């Protein structure tokens, strides 16, 4: 849709109210026993299993893809009466896209590529656009782009809209997730306005962080972004997805985020098409919790390795 500056300028955030609301969600909402196991199994299907390290190798990515196809030990799934679950996607750097696509052939699990000069987004603009095209060409079905933070900090919303629109066009049929790097945007109002502008420019998802910032996904930021998604849906009729990323490593954190999504956006968003966790170690802790549910004992983390 066109950039609506009246809408953008009208966005305000009551920070103290947001913090109060975010502070209550983990304390008021808890699920136990079979219900907790069911929610944790749901969380697995919403994970973008991620490796974004400088020492990534093809073998590491293939092992991660094997984990994505079989995220929980077969004996645990059998005891839980569940079969055939996978993670939501695999997320890698461009150089590893072809390897991941080959490893996941025939599974239906999409490959997401981080792009546009990830994580800082400071490479020449034409190279950032070209990087998207290269990842799509080799099979990436989802592209996680990073916005230029300076546009937000300077209040240059037209520049942010134009940048996001160009990235959206370059993605073609691939879904685009706009990474806001919320820990570097200064205020919750900036987060809300940036969320809105990116959605107007065609983002399929808005995502909190690269995972490389000093502050990544938080509940207050998540609440603000979810409210922006809800407002955008109410006015446009378009459902935009949400992806918290960075720092979500415990099963109990996943449950808190799922409760927040359910309360703020509704059940439609509890689906891989509209919600993802950007995580690497989260799956291991969820598997440990599921084993405890089945056996009554916690196992060591190394027994649930990512690959």
SENU-254808 format. One record per atom (N, C-alpha, C): z, y, x; residue in one letter. Coordinates in steps of 0.05 Angstrom, whole numbers, padded with zeros to 5 digits, always signed. Last residue first. Layout:
! residues N
ZYXA/...
//
This chain:
! residues 307
+00319-00628+00460X/+00296-00644+00469X/+00304-00663+00491X/+00367-00607+00443X/+00342-00598+00431X/+00318-00613+00439X/+00420-00656+00434X/+00403-00639+00450X/+00378-00630+00435X/+00468-00679+00417X/+00449-00668+00398X/+00431-00647+00412X/+00502-00693+00455X/+00491-00715+00439X/+00471-00706+00419X/+00524-00648+00475X/+00501-00659+00490X/+00488-00683+00475X/+00568-00636+00442X/+00542-00622+00438X/+00519-00635+00452X/+00603-00694+00418X/+00598-00674+00439X/+00570-00661+00434X/+00622-00699+00349X/+00611-00710+00374X/+00607-00687+00393X/+00676-00706+00304X/+00657-00688+00318X/+00648-00701+00343X/+00683-00751+00248X/+00688-00744+00276X/+00667-00724+00286X/+00668-00767+00199X/+00695-00757+00202X/+00702-00749+00230X/+00616-00784+00188X/+00634-00802+00203X/+00663-00793+00203X/+00591-00744+00156X/+00585-00772+00152X/+00607-00790+00164X/+00611-00695+00175X/+00612-00701+00146X/+00609-00731+00141X/+00599-00699+00229X/+00627-00699+00221X/+00629-00706+00191X/+00543-00696+00225X/+00555-00720+00235X/+00585-00722+00227X/+00540-00643+00207X/+00531-00665+00190X/+00542-00691+00199X/+00558-00616+00253X/+00573-00614+00228X/+00565-00636+00208X/+00517-00629+00289X/+00545-00638+00294X/+00561-00637+00269X/+00474-00603+00265X/+00474-00632+00267X/+00502-00643+00272X/+00491-00550+00272X/+00488-00561+00245X/+00488-00591+00246X/+00488-00547+00328X/+00514-00545+00315X/+00513-00555+00286X/+00432-00552+00335X/+00451-00571+00347X/+00478-00571+00334X/+00411-00508+00309X/+00405-00534+00299X/+00425-00555+00310X/+00426-00464+00341X/+00438-00468+00314X/+00434-00496+00304X/+00399-00455+00388X/+00422-00472+00389X/+00435-00478+00362X/+00356-00422+00368X/+00351-00445+00386X/+00375-00465+00385X/+00326-00382+00316X/+00348-00394+00331X/+00339-00416+00349X/+00316-00345+00263X/+00306-00346+00290X/+00328-00357+00308X/+00311-00370+00198X/+00330-00364+00220X/+00314-00365+00246X/+00275-00344+00142X/+00276-00361+00166X/+00300-00351+00184X/+00246-00339+00078X/+00270-00335+00095X/+00269-00354+00119X/+00199-00348+00051X/+00211-00322+00048X/+00237-00318+00065X/+00181-00399+00060X/+00160-00378+00057X/+00172-00350+00056X/+00227-00431+00060X/+00215-00424+00085X/+00193-00402+00083X/+00276-00406+00015X/+00252-00421+00019X/+00239-00413+00045X/+00308-00371-00017X/+00319-00394-00002X/+00297-00414+00002X/+00285-00334-00050X/+00284-00328-00021X/+00296-00351-00004X/+00296-00352-00101X/+00268-00353-00091X/+00266-00349-00061X/+00350-00341-00111X/+00342-00368-00102X/+00313-00369-00091X/+00366-00274-00087X/+00362-00295-00107X/+00351-00321-00095X/+00383-00229-00058X/+00355-00233-00064X/+00349-00254-00085X/+00440-00229-00056X/+00425-00204-00055X/+00396-00207-00064X/+00458-00282-00060X/+00470-00261-00076X/+00453-00236-00078X/+00426-00311-00023X/+00427-00319-00051X/+00437-00297-00069X/+00437-00282+00024X/+00410-00283+00013X/+00410-00290-00016X/+00491-00295+00030X/+00483-00267+00027X/+00455-00265+00015X/+00489-00350+00037X/+00504-00339+00014X/+00495-00310+00009X/+00461-00352+00085X/+00449-00363+00061X/+00463-00353+00036X/+00499-00329+00120X/+00473-00315+00115X/+00460-00326+00090X/+00539-00368+00117X/+00545-00340+00108X/+00519-00325+00102X/+00513-00412+00139X/+00523-00413+00111X/+00528-00385+00100X/+00506-00394+00191X/+00483-00400+00174X/+00491-00400+00145X/+00559-00393+00208X/+00544-00368+00206X/+00519-00372+00188X/+00571-00447+00209X/+00585-00430+00190X/+00571-00403+00187X/+00539-00465+00251X/+00533-00474+00224X/+00546-00455+00204X/+00521-00417+00301X/+00541-00435+00289X/+00533-00441+00260X/+00486-00380+00320X/+00487-00405+00334X/+00506-00425+00321X/+00455-00323+00322X/+00463-00341+00301X/+00463-00370+00312X/+00435-00292+00363X/+00464-00293+00360X/+00474-00311+00337X/+00374-00280+00334X/+00391-00273+00357X/+00421-00274+00350X/+00351-00259+00271X/+00346-00273+00296X/+00365-00262+00317X/+00332-00263+00202X/+00352-00255+00222X/+00348-00271+00248X/+00279-00249+00164X/+00286-00267+00186X/+00307-00254+00204X/+00249-00249+00100X/+00269-00238+00118X/+00276-00258+00139X/+00188-00231+00062X/+00208-00249+00074X/+00227-00234+00093X/+00173-00199+00002X/+00171-00198+00031X/+00194-00215+00042X/+00137-00198-00057X/+00160-00210-00044X/+00155-00211-00014X/+00117-00145-00098X/+00110-00162-00075X/+00136-00172-00062X/+00128-00108-00136X/+00123-00135-00146X/+00115-00154-00123X/+00142-00055-00125X/+00114-00064-00119X/+00107-00091-00131X/+00195-00047-00139X/+00176-00026-00144X/+00147-00036-00142X/+00223-00094-00127X/+00227-00081-00154X/+00204-00061-00160X/+00208-00101-00073X/+00199-00120-00094X/+00201-00108-00122X/+00236-00058-00050X/+00206-00059-00048X/+00195-00078-00069X/+00288-00072-00062X/+00277-00047-00072X/+00247-00048-00072X/+00292-00119-00032X/+00296-00120-00061X/+00284-00095-00074X/+00284-00100+00020X/+00265-00119+00009X/+00267-00120-00021X/+00329-00067+00024X/+00303-00055+00026X/+00281-00074+00014X/+00369-00106+00021X/+00367-00086-00001X/+00340-00072-00001X/+00358-00132+00069X/+00354-00146+00044X/+00352-00127+00020X/+00372-00091+00105X/+00344-00101+00104X/+00339-00116+00078X/+00427-00087+00094X/+00409-00063+00091X/+00380-00072+00089X/+00445-00138+00107X/+00448-00128+00080X/+00429-00105+00075X/+00433-00140+00162X/+00420-00158+00144X/+00422-00148+00115X/+00468-00102+00182X/+00439-00097+00184X/+00424-00115+00165X/+00517-00128+00169X/+00510-00102+00158X/+00480-00096+00159X/+00511-00178+00199X/+00512-00178+00170X/+00506-00150+00158X/+00462-00177+00252X/+00490-00173+00243X/+00489-00173+00212X/+00422-00197+00307X/+00427-00199+00278X/+00457-00195+00272X/+00441-00161+00365X/+00419-00174+00350X/+00426-00175+00320X/+00451-00122+00420X/+00460-00127+00393X/+00437-00138+00377X/+00420-00123+00465X/+00448-00127+00468X/+00462-00133+00442X/+00359-00162+00456X/+00374-00138+00456X/+00404-00144+00459X/+00333-00210+00450X/+00336-00200+00478X/+00353-00174+00479X/+00322-00221+00399X/+00341-00239+00412X/+00347-00230+00440X/+00291-00186+00372X/+00277-00204+00390X/+00295-00225+00401X/+00311-00177+00302X/+00313-00174+00331X/+00295-00192+00347X/+00301-00181+00245X/+00321-00163+00257X/+00315-00157+00286X/+00240-00175+00208X/+00258-00191+00226X/+00276-00172+00241X/+00203-00183+00150X/+00216-00164+00168X/+00238-00180+00182X/+00140-00212+00133X/+00168-00215+00138X/+00178-00190+00153X/+00091-00189+00125X/+00098-00211+00108X/+00128-00217+00110X/+00072-00121+00125X/+00088-00142+00138X/+00095-00164+00118X/+00043-00077+00105X/+00033-00104+00101X/+00048-00126+00115X/+00062-00026+00102X/+00039-00030+00119X/+00029-00059+00119X/+00107-00031+00071X/+00085-00016+00060X/+00059-00021+00076X/+00139-00057+00110X/+00130-00071+00085X/+00107-00057+00072X/+00147-00015+00146X/+00133-00040+00155X/+00123-00056+00131X/+00176+00021+00114X/+00149+00028+00125X/+00133+00004+00133X/+00223-00008+00105X/+00206+00000+00082X/+00178+00006+00092X/+00245-00014+00156X/+00239-00037+00140X/+00218-00030+00118X/+00253+00040+00169X/+00233+00024+00184X/+00225-00001+00169X/+00293+00052+00132X/+00268+00066+00131X/+00246+00050+00146X/+00335+00018+00149X/+00325+00016+00122X/+00297+00029+00120X/+00343+00035+00202X/+00336+00007+00197X/+00323+00005+00169X/+00358+00088+00194X/+00333+00082+00208X/+00324+00054+00203X/+00407+00076+00169X/+00386+00090+00154X/+00359+00086+00168X/+00436+00054+00211X/+00428+00037+00189X/+00406+00050+00171X/+00414+00078+00275X/+00429+00080+00251X/+00419+00060+00230X/+00390+00057+00326X/+00409+00079+00324X/+00426+00079+00299X/+00355+00018+00342X/+00345+00038+00323X/+00365+00060+00317X/+00369-00026+00370X/+00359-00003+00385X/+00350+00020+00368X/+00382-00067+00336X/+00403-00058+00354X/+00395-00034+00371X/+00333-00080+00312X/+00352-00063+00298X/+00374-00052+00316X/+00278-00096+00320X/+00297-00091+00342X/+00319-00072+00333X/+00241-00110+00282X/+00250-00082+00283X/+00267-00075+00308X/+00185-00147+00278X/+00211-00147+00291X/+00219-00118+00295X/+00149-00172+00226X/+00154-00147+00241X/+00182-00147+00252X/+00106-00225+00222X/+00134-00217+00220X/+00138-00193+00238X/+00049-00245+00187X/+00060-00227+00208X/+00089-00221+00202X/+00008-00302+00180X/+00030-00286+00171X/+00041-00270+00194X/-00063-00302+00188X/-00037-00310+00198X/-00016-00291+00186X/-00112-00282+00173X/-00098-00299+00154X/-00070-00307+00163X/-00105-00225+00212X/-00122-00240+00194X/-00107-00256+00174X/-00079-00195+00251X/-00069-00222+00246X/-00087-00238+00227X/-00102-00145+00250X/-00109-00163+00273X/-00100-00192+00268X/-00077-00122+00206X/-00106-00128+00205X/-00114-00148+00227X/-00025-00117+00226X/-00030-00133+00203X/-00059-00141+00201X/-00034-00080+00268X/-00024-00107+00274X/-00030-00126+00251X/-00048-00036+00236X/-00067-00047+00256X/-00060-00075+00263X/-00001-00028+00208X/-00025-00034+00194X/-00046-00046+00212X/+00034-00014+00249X/+00039-00038+00235X/+00014-00047+00220X/+00011+00036+00264X/+00013+00014+00284X/+00016-00013+00269X/+00016+00065+00217X/-00011+00060+00228X/-00011+00037+00248X/+00072+00067+00212X/+00055+00055+00191X/+00028+00047+00202X/+00086+00095+00258X/+00096+00067+00254X/+00079+00053+00233X/+00061+00144+00247X/+00053+00128+00271X/+00062+00099+00268X/+00090+00159+00201X/+00061+00155+00200X/+00051+00138+00223X/+00141+00167+00221X/+00136+00144+00203X/+00106+00139+00200X/+00175+00187+00267X/+00146+00189+00264X/+00136+00165+00247X/+00227+00192+00283X/+00221+00197+00255X/+00191+00199+00250X/+00241+00177+00333X/+00230+00204+00330X/+00223+00211+00301X/+00257+00125+00324X/+00277+00144+00334X/+00267+00173+00332X/+00208+00102+00307X/+00231+00104+00288X/+00251+00126+00298X/+00177+00107+00352X/+00167+00118+00327X/+00190+00122+00307X/+00206+00078+00390X/+00205+00107+00392X/+00195+00120+00366X/+00196+00024+00381X/+00222+00036+00372X/+00221+00066+00372X/+00141-00006+00358X/+00149+00015+00378X/+00174+00029+00368X/+00154-00074+00339X/+00146-00047+00334X/+00153-00029+00357X/+00128-00138+00354X/+00150-00118+00358X/+00139-00090+00353X/+00110-00196+00314X/+00103-00171+00329X/+00128-00154+00333X/+00097-00260+00308X/+00121-00243+00308X/+00115-00219+00326X/+00052-00294+00269X/+00055-00276+00292X/+00079-00259+00288X/+00031-00358+00250X/+00049-00336+00246X/+00051-00320+00271X/-00004-00395+00268X/-00006-00388+00239X/+00013-00365+00232X/-00042-00404+00325X/-00017-00393+00314X/-00021-00385+00285X/-00092-00421+00347X/-00078-00437+00326X/-00052-00427+00316X/-00121-00391+00381X/-00114-00417+00391X/-00095-00432+00371X/-00128-00343+00352X/-00152-00359+00360X/-00145-00388+00368X/-00078-00321+00350X/-00090-00332+00326X/-00113-00351+00332X/-00074-00305+00404X/-00055-00326+00393X/-00066-00338+00367X/-00114-00267+00408X/-00115-00291+00425X/-00097-00313+00414X/-00098-00228+00371X/-00122-00243+00367X/-00124-00268+00383X/-00051-00209+00397X/-00050-00222+00370X/-00074-00239+00366X/-00073-00186+00442X/-00055-00209+00445X/-00052-00224+00418X/-00100-00142+00423X/-00116-00164+00433X/-00099-00190+00435X/-00056-00109+00412X/-00073-00118+00390X/-00089-00142+00398X/-00038-00101+00464X/-00020-00113+00444X/-00036-00124+00420X/-00081-00076+00487X/-00074-00103+00497X/-00055-00117+00477X/-00081-00028+00461X/-00104-00045+00457X/-00098-00073+00467X/-00032-00006+00480X/-00035-00013+00452X/-00058-00032+00448X/+00001-00030+00539X/-00020-00014+00527X/-00027-00024+00499X/+00071-00048+00527X/+00045-00052+00541X/+00024-00035+00527X/+00118-00047+00500X/+00111-00023+00515X/+00085-00026+00531X/+00151-00084+00474X/+00129-00072+00460X/+00118-00047+00473X/+00194-00115+00491X/+00197-00086+00491X/+00175-00072+00475X/+00186-00171+00495X/+00204-00161+00474X/+00204-00130+00471X/+00119-00169+00471X/+00146-00178+00466X/+00161-00180+00493X/+00067-00148+00466X/+00084-00140+00488X/+00113-00146+00485X/+00049-00175+00418X/+00049-00145+00421X/+00069-00136+00443X/+00089-00233+00400X/+00065-00219+00409X/+00070-00189+00413X/+00106-00301+00390X/+00115-00274+00394X/+00092-00258+00408X/+00078-00346+00344X/+00076-00335+00371X/+00088-00307+00371X/+00092-00405+00309X/+00094-00376+00309X/+00093-00367+00339X/+00062-00459+00277X/+00070-00448+00303X/+00070-00418+00301X/+00084-00500+00221X/+00069-00478+00233X/+00080-00470+00261X/+00078-00566+00204X/+00097-00547+00215X/+00082-00525+00229X/+00043-00605+00189X/+00046-00582+00171X/+00066-00562+00180X/+00030-00648+00221X/+00057-00646+00210X/+00061-00625+00188X/-00019-00648+00247X/-00015-00666+00224X/+00012-00664+00211X/+00007-00629+00309X/-00017-00635+00294X/-00010-00655+00271X/+00045-00613+00344X/+00053-00613+00316X/+00029-00620+00298X/+00022-00613+00394X/+00045-00630+00390X/+00052-00633+00360X/-00017-00573+00388X/-00025-00601+00393X/-00003-00620+00386X/+00015-00528+00381X/-00004-00536+00360X/-00012-00565+00363X/+00041-00527+00432X/+00056-00532+00407X/+00038-00541+00384X/-00003-00517+00466X/+00014-00541+00470X/+00029-00548+00444X/-00020-00467+00446X/-00037-00490+00445X/-00022-00516+00448X/+00026-00435+00457X/+00017-00439+00430X/+00000-00464+00428X/+00044-00419+00507X/+00053-00446+00497X/+00043-00452+00469X/+00027-00368+00515X/+00018-00389+00534X/+00024-00417+00524X/+00056-00337+00476X/+00028-00344+00473X/+00019-00367+00490X/+00122-00367+00464X/+00104-00347+00476X/+00075-00356+00473X/+00143-00394+00399X/+00139-00395+00429X/+00123-00370+00438X/+00173-00429+00348X/+00166-00402+00357X/+00166-00402+00388X/+00159-00472+00294X/+00165-00470+00323X/+00156-00443+00332X/+00190-00477+00228X/+00168-00471+00247X/+00178-00474+00275X/+00230-00502+00198X/+00210-00485+00185X/+00186-00480+00202X/+00241-00573+00212X/+00247-00544+00214X/+00225-00528+00201X/+00241-00625+00161X/+00233-00614+00187X/+00243-00585+00188X/+00258-00686+00127X/+00261-00657+00131X/+00251-00649+00159X/+00254-00742+00113X/+00230-00725+00117X/+00234-00695+00120X/+00308-00755+00069X/+00286-00765+00085X/+00266-00743+00089X/+00376-00772+00052X/+00355-00752+00055X/+00333-00763+00074X/+00426-00796+00049X/+00406-00801+00028X/+00383-00782+00028X/+00461-00794+00088X/+00462-00772+00070X/+00442-00775+00047X/+00449-00839+00117X/+00475-00838+00105X/+00477-00816+00084X/+00398-00822+00136X/+00400-00846+00118X/+00427-00845+00103X/+00413-00780+00169X/+00397-00775+00145X/+00399-00798+00125X/+00440-00810+00208X/+00454-00790+00193X/+00439-00783+00167X/+00400-00842+00229X/+00422-00855+00216X/+00439-00835+00199X/+00364-00804+00252X/+00356-00820+00229X/+00379-00833+00214X/+00387-00739+00269X/+00385-00768+00275X/+00380-00784+00249X/+00345-00684+00254X/+00371-00697+00251X/+00367-00727+00256X/+00292-00666+00263X/+00315-00649+00271X/+00342-00662+00269X/+00236-00683+00277X/+00258-00701+00271X/+00284-00686+00278X/+00203-00640+00287X/+00193-00661+00269X/+00216-00679+00260X/+00233-00612+00324X/+00226-00599+00299X/+00217-00619+00278X/+00234-00647+00366X/+00259-00642+00352X/+00253-00629+00325X/+00182-00644+00382X/+00192-00670+00373X/+00217-00666+00357X/+00182-00591+00399X/+00166-00598+00376X/+00175-00625+00364X/+00214-00596+00444X/+00224-00580+00422X/+00208-00586+00396X/+00180-00627+00476X/+00206-00639+00467X/+00217-00623+00443X/+00139-00590+00483X/+00134-00615+00469X/+00159-00629+00459X/+00166-00552+00512X/+00156-00545+00486X/+00150-00570+00470X/+00177-00580+00559X/+00199-00570+00543X/+00190-00564+00515X/+00125-00590+00577X/+00142-00612+00569X/+00165-00603+00552X/+00107-00538+00589X/+00094-00553+00567X/+00111-00576+00558X/+00165-00495+00599X/+00143-00512+00609X/+00131-00527+00585X/+00200-00435+00611X/+00188-00454+00592X/+00166-00469+00606X/+00226-00396+00641X/+00221-00422+00654X/+00211-00444+00634X/+00234-00353+00609X/+00215-00350+00630X/+00208-00377+00644X/+00238-00371+00539X/+00250-00368+00566X/+00228-00366+00587X/+00241-00382+00483X/+00228-00358+00494X/+00240-00352+00521X/+00238-00426+00432X/+00243-00425+00461X/+00227-00402+00472X/+00263-00443+00368X/+00252-00423+00386X/+00258-00430+00415X/+00251-00458+00302X/+00262-00468+00327X/+00248-00455+00350X/+00265-00426+00249X/+00244-00423+00268X/+00255-00433+00295X/+00295-00459+00195X/+00298-00451+00223X/+00270-00448+00236X/+00298-00480+00145X/+00292-00451+00147X/+00293-00441+00176X/+00314-00531+00145X/+00287-00527+00137X/+00278-00498+00139X/+00368-00523+00157X/+00351-00535+00177X/+00321-00529+00170X/+00389-00505+00108X/+00387-00486+00131X/+00368-00497+00152X/+00390-00552+00078X/+00372-00531+00071X/+00368-00512+00094X/+00432-00577+00106X/+00406-00589+00106X/+00384-00569+00098X/+00473-00542+00091X/+00465-00544+00119X/+00438-00557+00122X/+00476-00551+00036X/+00468-00524+00046X/+00459-00525+00075X/+00494-00605+00037X/+00468-00598+00025X/+00458-00570+00034X/+00543-00599+00063X/+00522-00615+00075X/+00495-00608+00064X/+00570-00570+00023X/+00565-00558+00050X/+00543-00573+00064X/+00572-00607-00018X/+00557-00582-00022X/+00551-00568+00005X/+00604-00647+00003X/+00576-00653-00002X/+00560-00627-00006X/+00648-00601+00035X/+00641-00629+00030X/+00611-00633+00025X/+00643-00533+00011X/+00656-00555+00025X/+00643-00582+00018X/+00631-00464+00020X/+00624-00489+00007X/+00635-00512+00024X/+00650-00396+00007X/+00652-00420+00024X/+00644-00444+00007X/+00658-00329+00003X/+00639-00350-00004X/+00642-00373+00016X/+00694-00291+00021X/+00694-00298-00007X/+00677-00323-00014X/+00685-00284+00076X/+00712-00291+00067X/+00712-00301+00038X/+00633-00269+00082X/+00642-00294+00095X/+00669-00303+00085X/+00632-00221+00051X/+00615-00244+00044X/+00625-00270+00057X/+00661-00177+00068X/+00673-00195+00048X/+00657-00221+00044X/+00633-00147+00104X/+00658-00159+00112X/+00670-00179+00093X/+00592-00126+00074X/+00585-00147+00094X/+00611-00161+00103X/+00621-00088+00044X/+00607-00110+00031X/+00601-00133+00050X/+00638-00054+00086X/+00657-00067+00068X/+00645-00091+00055X/+00588-00037+00107X/+00607-00052+00124X/+00628-00066+00107X/+00568-00009+00063X/+00554-00032+00074X/+00572-00049+00090X/+00605+00032+00059X/+00603+00013+00037X/+00588-00012+00046X/+00596+00059+00108X/+00622+00047+00103X/+00621+00027+00080X/+00542+00076+00101X/+00549+00057+00122X/+00576+00044+00116X/+00497+00083+00056X/+00526+00088+00057X/+00538+00068+00076X/+00434+00108+00068X/+00451+00085+00071X/+00480+00094+00073X/+00372+00128+00036X/+00397+00134+00049X/+00414+00109+00050X/+00307+00148+00024X/+00324+00125+00031X/+00349+00135+00046X/+00272+00189+00017X/+00294+00187-00003X/+00314+00165+00005X/+00233+00182+00054X/+00252+00203+00059X/+00276+00201+00040X/+00203+00140+00029X/+00216+00136+00055X/+00238+00157+00059X/+00184+00166-00017X/+00201+00142-00019X/+00217+00138+00007X/+00152+00205+00006X/+00174+00213-00012X/+00194+00190-00015X/+00114+00176+00034X/+00135+00189+00049X/+00158+00199+00031X/+00083+00120+00029X/+00096+00137+00009X/+00119+00152+00023X/+00024+00095+00052X/+00050+00104+00061X/+00060+00125+00041X/-00009+00048+00007X/-00008+00072+00024X/+00021+00080+00031X/+00000-00024+00017X/+00000+00000+00000X/+00000+00025+00018X/
//
